[in-house]
Amino acid sequence: MSSWIWLSVILGVFLGVYFLLQWALGKWLHLGKRRHYRTFHNETHKKWDLRVRLVSALIIAVGCMWGISRGVDESFWKVILVSNFAGVFFQELCTAYMEWKYSEQRREYIRVLASAGCILTFLFTFYVTNFFGLA
């Protein structure tokens, strides 16, 4: 039970750092608040956003099915977590490209790339440290 508590604390710290990074970059780059809903710059962006979300959902679904097919053991949660973060990371990279290419606020892509870097750093640290020794 204590490993679940530590996992919750670690995820809470990650989310806190992530949102603090979003806020600080918004202030530093003089950007507005990042929208949490979809905004499309043009029809091409709308089409690509749909494709990226489908591919990300496919990555997550394949990771979950692969983890389930291997049976519930200690590596099950690693596969699920890696596939979820890979899907989110892929979405963030494509969002950064669309922000760079089409956005009116050209510096918005820097914030998106920084958040993708934060996600990648967290995932890499989580994997290398074997879930911070929790697994």
C-alpha positions as a Markdown table, in Angstrom:
| # | Residue | x | y | z |
|---|---|---|---|---|
| 1 | Met | 0.0 | 0.0 | 0.0 |
| 2 | Ser | 2.8 | 2.4 | 0.7 |
| 3 | Ser | 4.1 | 2.0 | -2.8 |
| 4 | Trp | 0.8 | 3.4 | -4.1 |
| 5 | Ile | 1.2 | 6.4 | -1.8 |
| 6 | Trp | 4.7 | 7.1 | -3.1 |
| 7 | Leu | 3.5 | 6.7 | -6.7 |
| 8 | Ser | 0.8 | 9.2 | -6.0 |
| 9 | Val | 3.2 | 11.6 | -4.5 |
| 10 | Ile | 5.7 | 11.3 | -7.4 |
| 11 | Leu | 2.9 | 11.8 | -9.9 |
| 12 | Gly | 1.7 | 14.8 | -8.0 |
| 13 | Val | 5.2 | 16.3 | -8.0 |
| 14 | Phe | 5.5 | 15.7 | -11.7 |
| 15 | Leu | 2.1 | 17.4 | -12.4 |
| 16 | Gly | 3.1 | 20.3 | -10.1 |
| 17 | Val | 6.4 | 20.8 | -12.0 |
| 18 | Tyr | 4.6 | 20.4 | -15.3 |
| 19 | Phe | 2.0 | 23.1 | -14.6 |
| 20 | Leu | 4.6 | 25.4 | -13.0 |
| 21 | Leu | 6.7 | 25.1 | -16.1 |
| 22 | Gln | 3.6 | 25.9 | -18.3 |
| 23 | Trp | 2.9 | 29.0 | -16.2 |
| 24 | Ala | 6.6 | 30.2 | -16.0 |
| 25 | Leu | 7.1 | 29.8 | -19.8 |
| 26 | Gly | 3.8 | 31.7 | -20.4 |
| 27 | Lys | 5.0 | 34.6 | -18.3 |
| 28 | Trp | 8.6 | 34.5 | -19.7 |
| 29 | Leu | 7.5 | 34.3 | -23.4 |
| 30 | His | 4.6 | 36.8 | -22.9 |
| 31 | Leu | 2.0 | 34.2 | -23.9 |
| 32 | Gly | -1.5 | 34.0 | -22.8 |
| 33 | Lys | -3.0 | 31.1 | -20.9 |
| 34 | Arg | -2.7 | 27.9 | -22.8 |
| 35 | Arg | -6.0 | 26.6 | -24.0 |
| 36 | His | -7.0 | 23.2 | -22.8 |
| 37 | Tyr | -9.5 | 22.6 | -25.5 |
| 38 | Arg | -8.8 | 22.0 | -29.2 |
| 39 | Thr | -8.1 | 25.0 | -31.4 |
| 40 | Phe | -7.5 | 24.6 | -35.1 |
| 41 | His | -5.6 | 27.2 | -37.1 |
| 42 | Asn | -6.9 | 25.9 | -40.4 |
| 43 | Glu | -8.5 | 22.9 | -42.1 |
| 44 | Thr | -5.1 | 21.2 | -42.5 |
| 45 | His | -4.4 | 21.5 | -38.8 |
| 46 | Lys | -7.8 | 20.0 | -38.1 |
| 47 | Lys | -7.2 | 16.9 | -40.3 |
| 48 | Trp | -3.7 | 16.3 | -38.9 |
| 49 | Asp | -4.9 | 16.7 | -35.3 |
| 50 | Leu | -7.5 | 14.0 | -35.9 |
| 51 | Arg | -4.8 | 11.7 | -37.4 |
| 52 | Val | -2.4 | 12.3 | -34.6 |
| 53 | Arg | -5.0 | 11.6 | -32.0 |
| 54 | Leu | -6.0 | 8.4 | -33.7 |
| 55 | Val | -2.3 | 7.3 | -33.9 |
| 56 | Ser | -1.8 | 8.2 | -30.3 |
| 57 | Ala | -4.9 | 6.2 | -29.3 |
| 58 | Leu | -3.6 | 3.3 | -31.3 |
| 59 | Ile | -0.2 | 3.5 | -29.5 |
| 60 | Ile | -1.9 | 3.5 | -26.2 |
| 61 | Ala | -4.3 | 0.6 | -27.1 |
| 62 | Val | -1.5 | -1.6 | -28.5 |
| 63 | Gly | 0.6 | -1.0 | -25.4 |
| 64 | Cys | -2.4 | -1.9 | -23.2 |
| 65 | Met | -3.2 | -5.0 | -25.2 |
| 66 | Trp | 0.5 | -6.1 | -25.3 |
| 67 | Gly | 0.7 | -5.6 | -21.5 |
| 68 | Ile | -2.5 | -7.6 | -20.9 |
| 69 | Ser | -1.4 | -10.4 | -23.2 |
| 70 | Arg | 1.9 | -10.8 | -21.3 |
| 71 | Gly | -0.1 | -11.3 | -18.1 |
| 72 | Val | -0.3 | -9.1 | -15.0 |
| 73 | Asp | 3.2 | -9.1 | -13.6 |
| 74 | Glu | 5.7 | -6.5 | -12.6 |
| 75 | Ser | 6.3 | -5.3 | -16.2 |
| 76 | Phe | 2.6 | -4.8 | -16.8 |
| 77 | Trp | 2.5 | -1.3 | -15.4 |
| 78 | Lys | 5.7 | -0.3 | -17.1 |
| 79 | Val | 4.2 | -1.2 | -20.5 |
| 80 | Ile | 1.0 | 0.7 | -19.8 |
| 81 | Leu | 2.8 | 3.7 | -18.5 |
| 82 | Val | 5.3 | 3.8 | -21.4 |
| 83 | Ser | 2.6 | 3.5 | -24.0 |
| 84 | Asn | 0.5 | 6.2 | -22.4 |
| 85 | Phe | 3.4 | 8.6 | -22.2 |
| 86 | Ala | 4.5 | 7.7 | -25.8 |
| 87 | Gly | 1.1 | 8.6 | -27.1 |
| 88 | Val | 1.0 | 11.9 | -25.2 |
| 89 | Phe | 4.6 | 12.7 | -26.2 |
| 90 | Phe | 3.7 | 12.1 | -29.9 |
| 91 | Gln | 0.7 | 14.4 | -29.6 |
| 92 | Glu | 2.8 | 17.1 | -28.0 |
| 93 | Leu | 5.4 | 17.0 | -30.8 |
| 94 | Cys | 2.8 | 17.3 | -33.5 |
| 95 | Thr | 1.1 | 20.1 | -31.6 |
| 96 | Ala | 4.4 | 21.9 | -31.4 |
| 97 | Tyr | 4.9 | 21.6 | -35.2 |
| 98 | Met | 1.4 | 23.0 | -35.8 |
| 99 | Glu | 1.9 | 25.8 | -33.4 |
| 100 | Trp | 5.2 | 26.7 | -35.1 |
| 101 | Lys | 3.8 | 26.5 | -38.6 |
| 102 | Tyr | 0.3 | 28.1 | -38.2 |
| 103 | Ser | -0.1 | 29.9 | -34.9 |
| 104 | Glu | -0.4 | 33.7 | -34.5 |
| 105 | Gln | 1.7 | 33.5 | -31.4 |
| 106 | Arg | 4.9 | 32.0 | -32.9 |
| 107 | Arg | 6.5 | 31.4 | -29.6 |
| 108 | Glu | 3.8 | 29.0 | -28.4 |
| 109 | Tyr | 5.7 | 26.1 | -29.8 |
| 110 | Ile | 8.5 | 26.7 | -27.4 |
| 111 | Arg | 6.1 | 26.1 | -24.5 |
| 112 | Val | 4.8 | 23.0 | -26.1 |
| 113 | Leu | 8.3 | 21.6 | -26.8 |
| 114 | Ala | 9.3 | 22.3 | -23.2 |
| 115 | Ser | 6.3 | 20.4 | -21.9 |
| 116 | Ala | 7.1 | 17.5 | -24.2 |
| 117 | Gly | 10.7 | 17.6 | -22.9 |
| 118 | Cys | 9.3 | 17.5 | -19.3 |
| 119 | Ile | 7.2 | 14.5 | -20.1 |
| 120 | Leu | 10.1 | 12.7 | -21.8 |
| 121 | Thr | 12.4 | 13.5 | -18.9 |
| 122 | Phe | 9.9 | 12.2 | -16.4 |
| 123 | Leu | 9.3 | 9.0 | -18.4 |
| 124 | Phe | 13.0 | 8.4 | -18.8 |
| 125 | Thr | 13.7 | 8.9 | -15.1 |
| 126 | Phe | 10.7 | 6.7 | -14.2 |
| 127 | Tyr | 12.0 | 3.9 | -16.4 |
| 128 | Val | 15.7 | 4.2 | -15.5 |
| 129 | Thr | 15.0 | 4.2 | -11.7 |
| 130 | Asn | 12.6 | 1.2 | -12.0 |
| 131 | Phe | 9.7 | 3.4 | -11.0 |
| 132 | Phe | 11.9 | 5.0 | -8.3 |
| 133 | Gly | 12.3 | 1.5 | -6.8 |
| 134 | Leu | 8.6 | 1.0 | -6.4 |
| 135 | Ala | 8.3 | -1.9 | -8.9 |
